[in-house]
């Protein structure tokens, strides 16, 4: 089973949808994050959980 690390990002309600999309796209492109969960609160703010896979290096047994 793969292991993931998570990052929570809070986007306040004043941020436009386009700016939020740009922010999440930058995280995806440069940090190799993918969207795990997005929660839209009643006040208009967004709570985003991003995840990326942890790749463990195996030691060479020579």
Secondary structure as the mmCIF struct_conf table of DSSP 4:
data_model
#
loop_
_struct_conf.conf_type_id
_struct_conf.id
_struct_conf.beg_label_comp_id
_struct_conf.beg_label_asym_id
_struct_conf.beg_label_seq_id
_struct_conf.end_label_comp_id
_struct_conf.end_label_asym_id
_struct_conf.end_label_seq_id
STRN STRN1 UNK A 3 UNK A 11
TURN_TY1_P TURN_TY1_P1 UNK A 13 UNK A 14
BEND BEND1 UNK A 15 UNK A 15
HELX_RH_AL_P HELX_RH_AL_P1 UNK A 17 UNK A 31
STRN STRN2 UNK A 34 UNK A 40
TURN_TY1_P TURN_TY1_P2 UNK A 42 UNK A 43
BEND BEND2 UNK A 44 UNK A 44
STRN STRN3 UNK A 46 UNK A 54
HELX_LH_PP_P HELX_LH_PP_P1 UNK A 56 UNK A 60
#
